[in-house]
Amino acid sequence: MKIAIAGASGRMGRMLVETVLNEPDMTLSGALDRAGTPQLGEDAGAFLGKPTGIALTDDIDRVLAQSDCLIDFTRPAGTIAHVEAALRHNVKLVIGTTGFDEAQKAQLHAAADKIGIVFSSNMSVGVNVTLKLLEFAARHFAHGYDIEIIEAHHRHKVDAPSGTALTMGETIANALGRKLDDCAVYGRHGVTGERDPSTIGFSAIRGGDIVGDHTVLFAGTGERIEITHKSASRLSYAQGALRAARFLATRANGLYEMQDVLGLR
């Protein structure tokens, strides 16, 4: 497969470039970044000391004209622009971007009528297995247990709670027959009164170079259960993204999640 990477000079982008270069069934077909990015024109593998012959560029149409799939872990506005370009060139998309609003999500759904898209808040195999554990746990801790979701990320992350934390909340709420919008509490301050037992609480920590930690706490009387996933490297996200790209190779169109890719539905 010919794989293009969006945001190729960033932390996640570089991990994706390195991972693609190590895969025998994949070729790096393009490395994209925003106009004005200082690294434009540099070889995409310069940070590895491994020339690839692929220069960082902001010319998305030229890159997608020679690609099978674009992997995008950037920002919502940029990703939506990339979706429009992918439609022009009939290129499949693996999207790990978080922070979309409802209108932008609707655009992804509309695009999936024409091209194959895997859209997931977290591409890690471990996180997606954790979601299944949370679904099971929520059903058995439906009464008498308070549910709190605590997530921690690096100081550069711009959205909170994380997309993964929200997906965990949605998974739990669905298992309990609730809607997350109706029961989520995002942080607490001041005199809040007693905790409403039907709520799902969120806490976000930002600092240092934390890749991504997520803990779901089920706190009952006399006991508490914690289900935790910790990422030590972005490699798990990159490997999951490439697994999603291989999945799309046999799909003409449709909107999929990592649960579909991993057969966890």
Secondary structure, DSSP 8 states (H G I E B T S, - for coil): -EEEESSTTSHHHHHHHHHHHT-TT-EEEEEE--TT-TTTTSBTTGGGT---S-BEES-HHHHHTT-SEEEE-S-HHHHHHHHHHHHHHT-EEEE------HHHHHHHHHHTTTSEEEE-S---HHHHHHHHHHHHHHHHTSSS-EEEEEEEE-TT--SSS-HHHHHHHHHHHHHTT--HHHHEEE---S---S--TT-EEEEEEE-TT--EEEEEEEE-SS-EEEEEEEES-THHHHHHHHHHHHHHTT-SSEEE-HHHHTT--
